[in-house]
């Protein structure tokens, strides 16, 4: 594996330079929030931040995207263009939890039978550069409970680790190695830095204060689709969908059509299982009649169905849903409560 | 991009048949604009397609024709929402799209060598019609044992595929039992609810599989009849419906437990359904 070092104060400039050549998506300050955004000309990314408010899934699976366009002909409406706009890109500053979310999402969008061309095209053309959590940023971080680690490289093409005075740069994949030349003339990393990284990694793991029995509740979920417990958790839920929109692994979407004059487009937008409309059928029948069923679905999907289908919990422990829920529903508490049943 | 599963295959509406006196159920025959698409559209009875109308949206509908009828595919559609209403207002010759074939099939291999009992109610007879035409196709008929059909609707005017029902009645290799809840002055056939008729026909469960589709109320009263006749849950199949968008197991809305109806279904045995949640 190729390893280099970058001086602390040089990193933002190096990323800015790369953004002159190719699309770079990076954390930037936007009023009170840190958000992943496209680096416009002259912009520098943040390199010191906790985590972004939004998950970076938007980059591969946009909140709204045009899938295809069509136009009116004498015979009806016909396809004019399949819109696939993937370009070579760098996704910089991803936290390890979020980098791991892509590995989970690949299961859905890149399954053996049906390939989601939109997601896959962007994924293949994008180098993911993650910034290890030497100090996990939030008390709500619980990545180690769901198969992750604050300094994990899973899902990353390049991993940056803040060693105090320099960043250790590890090129994990051939795709990541293509960035070496774009980063300028970097010093090769001394092997002694590995030990330092390991020390930081052990410490980072200890700094994770939040632990939940995420892998232990599946046997209960397997047996308790019907249980009085489900009557309790949804009661304060407003069905706002914040948890699903901010979640790095939530992947549900809607497909709709928009027409203007003689032309139109078919678009894909994020959707949410928290909404009653999500499963509402034309006949008026709705299999999930209340917020109880919708909450059960969300929890079951993450901690049972995804495990059944892909062998992993569909949660990376980023804590966004915990931090941003307007009524303080805490998935950590729910999982912990289930483990005591 | 090639093989983008969201891009509909272009088709033309070749023929529209109004099936019922209420005029809200029509069969649409589509032909493929490109020969290559026709050759690649390999399906079996039980599968569905997303009928795709640009500007309106898509609707998942079971394929009503049989692969033994080459050159076209048919869907029988009830006018209900935005897409199906648009479809019902279409004229022959209109160009639109289809995505598919999607989902699994009636368990054709499992059905081979067995006696088949088909039970349908009302409009839920479309993929069963596909199956009947598939099994009775000259080259296929010997692969299956006795075929018994019980098909009913509320009144004579609501029976679909009337010409085919008449043609099947004339064959000596299908036991046809068409019934209506209540006949009218011209009706000379059987009267009675589907579950009652099933009881009267009393197909043997010996080496037999039942394939049942219909409104929930019909299914609820029909299943006990088949249990009484000795059919095991492994030998009763049905097809589920859920709201769908992508049809390929990604958009996340049609799951029943850990299965997606679009990708893992829509066909399930009762034994399989027993292992899933009851959320449909």
Interface residues (C-beta under 8 A of the other chain):
Chain A: X67 X68 X70 X73 X75 X76 X77 X78 X79 X82 X84 X108 X109 X111 X113 X114 X115 X116 X117 X118 X121 X225 X251 X252 X253 X254 X255 X256 X257 X259 X264 X266 X271 X273 X278 X279 X280 X281 X282 X283 X287 X288 X293 X297 X300 X301 X304 X305 X308 X309
Chain B: X1 X3 X4 X5 X6 X7 X8 X10 X12 X53 X54 X55 X56 X57 X58 X80 X81 X84 X93 X94 X95 X96 X97 X241 X242 X243 X245 X246 X248 X249 X250 X251 X252 X253 X254 X255 X256 X257 X258 X263 X277 X278 X279 X280
